[in-house]
């Protein structure tokens, strides 16, 4: 997870991945875990781009349409 090395604690995770958005199922706790995996089947991985970037995805914030999360702390996290 080298692109997320700056994400170190629960508050940073919430800000980086925008888990603070309304209507989310996320509930803040004192602990967290993450799943790190690799795949060779990259043909099934789709980056969600909005119309401004050649895609067709439309969604409410924090969706940016750029292929990256709308982090509040400057952390750059790709959306897959």
C-alpha positions as CSV (number, residue, x, y, z in Angstrom):
1,X,0.0,0.0,0.0
2,X,2.9,2.4,-0.8
3,X,0.5,5.0,-2.2
4,X,-1.1,5.3,1.2
5,X,1.9,5.3,3.5
6,X,0.9,8.6,5.0
7,X,-2.4,7.1,6.4
8,X,-1.4,6.3,9.9
9,X,-4.4,6.5,12.3
10,X,-8.2,6.4,12.4
11,X,-8.7,10.1,12.0
12,X,-6.3,10.2,9.0
13,X,-8.2,7.2,7.4
14,X,-11.5,9.0,7.8
15,X,-10.2,12.2,6.2
16,X,-8.3,10.4,3.4
17,X,-11.0,8.0,2.4
18,X,-13.9,10.4,3.1
19,X,-15.7,8.1,5.5
20,X,-17.2,11.2,7.1
21,X,-19.8,11.7,4.3
22,X,-23.5,11.7,4.9
23,X,-25.5,8.5,4.2
24,X,-22.5,6.2,4.7
25,X,-22.6,3.0,6.7
26,X,-19.3,3.8,8.3
27,X,-19.2,4.1,12.1
28,X,-16.1,5.4,13.8
29,X,-14.5,3.1,16.4
30,X,-11.2,3.1,18.3
31,X,-9.7,0.5,16.0
32,X,-9.4,-0.2,12.3
33,X,-8.1,-2.7,9.8
34,X,-7.3,-2.7,6.1
35,X,-7.2,-5.2,3.4
36,X,-4.2,-5.2,1.1
37,X,-4.3,-7.5,-1.9
38,X,-2.8,-8.0,-5.3
39,X,-4.4,-9.3,-8.4
40,X,-3.3,-10.4,-11.8
41,X,-6.8,-9.9,-13.2
42,X,-6.5,-6.2,-13.8
43,X,-9.0,-6.2,-16.6
44,X,-11.7,-6.3,-14.0
45,X,-10.5,-3.1,-12.2
46,X,-12.2,0.0,-13.4
47,X,-11.4,3.6,-12.4
48,X,-14.6,5.6,-11.9
49,X,-14.3,8.7,-14.0
50,X,-16.9,11.4,-14.3
51,X,-18.0,13.0,-17.7
52,X,-15.5,15.8,-17.3
53,X,-12.7,13.1,-17.6
54,X,-14.2,10.9,-20.3
55,X,-16.2,8.6,-18.0
56,X,-19.9,8.2,-17.4
57,X,-20.0,7.9,-13.6
58,X,-22.1,10.5,-11.7
59,X,-22.3,10.5,-8.0
60,X,-22.5,12.8,-5.0
61,X,-19.5,14.1,-3.1
62,X,-17.0,12.9,-2.1
63,X,-16.9,11.4,-5.6
64,X,-14.6,13.6,-7.7
65,X,-14.8,12.0,-11.1
66,X,-11.0,12.2,-11.3
67,X,-10.2,8.7,-10.3
68,X,-9.1,9.8,-6.8
69,X,-10.9,10.2,-3.6
70,X,-11.9,13.7,-2.4
71,X,-9.7,13.6,0.6
72,X,-9.9,16.5,3.0
73,X,-6.3,16.3,4.1
74,X,-4.3,16.4,0.8
75,X,-3.7,12.6,0.8
76,X,-3.9,11.3,-2.8
77,X,-5.8,8.0,-2.9
78,X,-6.7,6.3,-6.2
79,X,-10.3,5.0,-6.5
80,X,-10.6,1.5,-8.1
